[in-house]
């Protein structure tokens, strides 16, 4: 199985909107190694969820919920998150000034 080391997803979601950051493609699995969350505005909160097989959002999907993110700050999470085909990583921020970047490996 070949591995593709890459940027899995990048997003600057609208304020208070749960947004898909990355969906694992068909016939592929993935390991998300690092998530960077960068705030270029005022203090806010952020959320990150993993939705197995693209399920609708539910409380058990959150791996980060309303975590504080100071103004002009960046958080890095080394997560080693294993993902299967059609799993979705979703993100949310309290303001529109937050970018999410997910890095890892796709395995086909």
N, C-alpha and C positions, 0 to 999 in steps of 0.2 A: 504494500500500500504506500503510494507516494504521499509525502507531506508537503504542504504549502504553508510556509511561515509568512504571515501577512497582517495587515491591518484588517481586522474582521468587520469593523464598523465605526463610523463617525457620525455624530448627530449633534445638532444645536436645536433641541426641541422648543416648540412654543411653550410659554409659561403654563404651568399646571395641566399639561397634556401628556398622558402616558404614550410613549412613542417607541416603536420597534427600532432597536439599535442594530441587531443582527439576527438573522434567521439562518439556521444551518441548512445548506442546500440538500437536495435529494441525493441519495447514495453517498452521503458524506457524514462524518462525525467531526467534532472539533474539540480542541482544548483551548479555552480562553486563559491566557497567562497573566495579563495585566489590564487593568481598567484605570484610565486616567480621567479625572473629573475636574475640569478647569472653570473657575468662576471669574468672568471678566467684568462683573458688576457688583452690586450691593450684596450683603449677606443674605443667604437663602437656605433652603433645605433641598435635599435630593433623595431620590429613591431609585433602586435597581431591583428588577424582578427577573426570574427565570421561569418561563412558561413552557412546561414540557409539551411537545407536539403541538405547539401553538394554542394551548388551552386558553380560555378566557381568564382574565386576571382574578386571582383569589388571594386571600391573606397568606396562605402557605407558600406562595411564589416569591415573596419578597426576601431578598438577602441583605438589603439596606433600606431603611424606611425613615424618612424625615431626618436624615443625618444633617447636622449643621455644616454649612460651608461658608466660611468667612469671605468677605469681599476680597477680590483679587488674590485668591488662594487656589491651590491645586492639591487634590488628594490622589494618591496612587494606591491601588489595591493589587497585590499579587495574589491571585486567587486560584489558579489551577483548576478551573471549572470545566468539567467534562460535559459535553453536549452531544445529543443524538440528532439524527435527521429530523428536521422541522421544529426543533426546540427554538425558542425565541428569547432573546435578552431584551428587556424593555427598560426604558429610563424615563425619568420625570424630574423636573426642577420647578421650584416655586417662582422663578423668574425666567425670562427668555435669554439670559446672559450666561448660560452654562453650556459648555461643550463636553461631550462624552466621547472617549476614544478607547476602543477595545482591540487588543492585540493578542495574537495567538496562532494556532496551527489548525489547518483543515487537513483531514485524513480521508483519502478516497480509496 
